[in-house]
Structure formats: C-alpha cells, structure tokens
Amino acid sequence: MSTATRAGVCAVAVAEAFRGDGERLANPIGTIPMIGGRLARASFEPDLVMTDGEACLVADHAAFEWPSGKVSEAWNPYRRMFDVVWGGRRHVMMGATQVDRYGNQNIAALGPDPQRPKVQLLGFRGAPGNTINNTTSYWVPNHSPKVFVERVDVVCGIGYDRAAELGPVAARFHEIRRVVSNLGVFDFETPDHRMRLRSVHPGVSVDDVVEATGFELVVPDDVGESRPPTEDELRLLRDVIDPSGLREAEVPDG
C-alpha cells in the first residue's frame, strides 16, 4: 500500500501533466515541478529532454544533487533554446501568483493600477512567449482565493480567452494543459475552455477546493481522486530524485 504524503501526490500530478509529451523539452520550474518532471522521465516518459536551467541538457534523474551529480548529455546554449521555444517543442511548468478561469496568469505585480503596484513581483519574465509558443502548465503550492482569482491584476501568461482573440495562426501552439495545486488538479477541457476540477488530492473534498477558489469552477458530477505514487515511483522519489525530501518542505501534509 502506498504511504505517499501530499507532496508525493503533487509530484505525481505534475508528472502526469507531461504524460504523452514524448521527445519534447520539459522545462519544469520550481521544487515540485522539477521533481515531478524528472519522475515522469524516470518512469513513463523516458524520451523527455531535460534542461539543467542553464546551458546543458541532462541525463540523470536527481533534481537537486548538483553540480556533483549532474550528468550532461548535450550543450544547450541560450540561442539554441530559442529554436526550441519558437517552434512549440517545449512544455514549461511555471508558477502563478494569480490565475483565472481561462488560465491567464500573473507573476508581475499585485494591485488595481499596474503603473503603481501595491506589490512588485518577478515581472513578466518569459510568460508571454511561453504561453503563446509552448504548452504551459502551472504549479500553485498554496491554493486560495487570492491566487485563483476572478480577474488577474496583470496578464503575463495568456489564457484561452486572449489566445482566441489572436486567432488560430498566432495561437497555434497555445495550450494550457494543467494547473496543479496543493489541493487538486485542474484542466481546461471544457467547450469554452473554462477551468475544470479534474481531481482532488487524498484528504481534500470538492467543497474544500470550491471554497478556496475565487471564481466558479466547472465541477463534474463525479470528481476523482488524484492518484498516489506507485511503489516504484515512491522509490524513485525517495532514493533517486529527491532523497533530501525537499518536496515535503514545499507541501506539508494536512
């Protein structure tokens, strides 16, 4: 029987977001995304290409035991990365300080006036280019109405409503595949591409998720439970990918 923690379930949910990608560049950003991305490659997506976040493509599965444990398999300079990015051959998982029902994302600033923000955040970074050119998913470690909002204060990553306005040519690579939070998993597989509750993590109810969301989710009649790691996936998480247990610090149980 699996003895996975909430962090382990989140790592599996992230891994599942990369299922079916095959030989694409997986670019998960952050602790749980890095662990989940490497779990996908070590278990069911062996052809995924992983970057070290700098200038190399890596062959090993350890998420944080670098530089001593890094096994590089190719050089990936900055200019070459753009050949991949512009051609739609990447799946990036970013964070989201705010995200709305259509998948618009904010990581730049908080407050009603973007010229005079109440809180300055990361800035736009690569979010506009990522979302228009690549499959994109989001990781949210603290699900709350302040994150899942009716309207984001600043649009950094574009959602389905704005992508539709651009037309099928400009938005031909646009896909917001998953949002994974510490409470559940969400997708946009609805007729109008509104966010749908896909599964709840063990110990979380649908009501918990609805209460923690600042807009009306699409909630199916029968919402499943996010799957726990298999025994082999648990072994990979504990012994290979994240032996230091950094995932537990980001997503504590309960």
N, C-alpha and C positions, 0 to 999 in steps of 0.2 A: 504494500500500500504506500502511496506517495505521502511524504511528510513535508511537502513543499510549503514554504512561507508565502505571504502575499507578494514579496519581492520576486520569488521564483515564478509565480503565476504571471506577474507582469513581464518578466523576461521572456517567458514562453509566448505571451501575447504579442510582444514585439517581434519575436522570431517568426511567428505566423504571418505577420504583415509582409514578410519577404518571401513567403512561400510562392513558388511558381515564377520567381524572377529569373532563375537560371543564370546565364553568364552576363550579369549586369553588375555595374559598380554599386555596391551597397555602401552608403555613407551615413551611418547612424552617429548622431552627435549627442553626447552625454553618457552618464554612467549606465543606466538601464538600457538605453538604446545600443550602446557598444556591446554590452553583454548579450542582449537578445540577437543582434546581428551576427555575432560570432557563434551563438548557439544554432542559428539557422544553418550556417555554413557547415558547422561540425556535425550536424545531424541529417537534415533532409534537403539542403540546398548546397551541395558541395562545389558547384561551379560559380558561386558568388565571388566577386572580386572585392577585396577589402583594402582600403587605404589606411595608412597609419596617421592620417590627418596632416601630414607634412608633404613628403616628396617620394614616398615609396608605396608600392603595393606589397602586402604582407601575406605570408603563407601560414603562420602559426595561429592558434586559436585563443591564446591568452589575451585578455583585454587590457590588463594594466601592468604586466610584469616586464615593462620595457625600461631602458633600452636593452638590458642584458638578454632578455628572452625573445627579442624580435627577430623573425626570420623574413628577410626581404626577398621577394621573388621578381620584382621589376622596379625600374625607376619611373616615377610618375611626376615629372616637373609640372610647374604651375601652368605653363602654356598648353601642355598636353591634356590637362584636366578639362580645359575649355572645349576641346574637341569632343570629349565625352558629354559634358554638360549641355552643350548646344544641340547635340544630336539625340537627346532624350534617352540616353542609355544609362541612366543613373536613377536610383531610388534613395532619396535622402529622408532621414527622420530627424526633425528639428523639435525644439521646444516651442511652447506657446504661452506667453503671458496672458493673452486673451485669444479666444477662438469663438466664432459664432456658428449659427446653424448651417451656414453654407460653406464653412471651412475657411473663411477669411481669418487671418492670423495677425497678431500684433506682438512684436518684440521690441518696439522702438520707444514708446513713451505712453504715459497714462495722463488722462485729463481731457476735458472737453475742447481745449484750444491747443492744437499741436505746435503752434508757434510759441506757446508759453506753457509747457507741460508741467504738471504737478510732480511727476516722477520721470526722470530720464533713464531709459533702459539701454539695451545694446545698440540700438539703431537698426536700420533696415537690413544691414549685413547682406547676405545673399538671397534673402527670402523671395523678392520679386522674381529673380531669374530662376531660382529653384522651382518655384511653383508653376511658372509658365513653360519651363523646358523639361521638367523631370517629374516622375512620380514622387509624391511627397506624402509623408505621414507625420503625425505629431505625437509627442510624449508629454504628458502632464502629470507630475508626481503628486500634486495636491489639487484634487478636483473640488471646485467650489463655484458658487455663482459669480465670484469676482473674476474667474478665469473663463468659464463657459457663459458668455455674455450675449445679450440681445444684439448689441452692435459694438464692434471693436472701436477703440478710440483712434487708432491709426492702422490702416491696412498695409501690412508688409507682405505677407504671403496672400495671394489672391484666391478666393473661393470660387465655387461653381457659378454663382450669380454673375460675378465680374468676368469670369472666363467666357461665359455665354455671350456677354456683350462684345467681346473681342472677335468672336466668330470662329468657325471651325479650322481655319488655316492658322491663325496666330496661336490658337489654344489647342493645337493638335496633339501636343504632348501632355496637356494638363490632366492630372489625376490626383485627387486627394484620396488616398486609399484607406487609411485607418487613422483614428485617434485612439490612443491607449492612455488610460489614466490609472490612478491607484484604486479606482472603483470599478472600472469596466472597460469594454472595448466598443468602439463606435465606427460606423461607416456611413457612406452617402449613397447607398444602393437603393434609392427611392426614386419615383418618377420625376420629382422636381429637385433631386439632389439635396434634400434636407438631411441633417444628421439623424441617424438611426441608432438606437441602442442595439448592439449586436450580442453582447453577453455581459453578465455581471460576474465579478470575481467571487470566489467562495467566501461566504460570510457577509456578502453585500446583497441588499434587496433592491428591487426595481424602484421602490419608493425612496430608498436612500439616494439613488442616482438622480431621480427626478427632483428631489428636494435640493440637491447640490448643483442643479443646472439652472441658469438664468434665462432660459428660453424653453419653448415647448419642443421636446424631443419627439421623434417618431418612435413609438414603442410598440413592437409587435405583440400579438396576443400571447405568444409563448417565447419568452426570452430565456435562452440557455445560460449555462454557467461556463465561464472561461475554464479551459482545461488546465490541469496541473501538469508539471513536467513528468515525463516517463522516468523510470528508474535510470535509464541510460542518460537522459538529459540532466537528471539530478547529479549524476556522477560527473558529467562534463562541467556543470556549473560549479560544483564544489571542489573538484580536483584539478581542472584544466583552465577553465575560462576565468573564474573569479574566486580563486582559493582564499583570498583575503576577506571575502564576504562584504565587499563594498556595496553590493546591491541592497543589503539589509539596512544600511545606514540611510539610503535614499527612500526606501519604502519599508518602514517598520510594520510589524503585524498589528492588526486591530484598527 
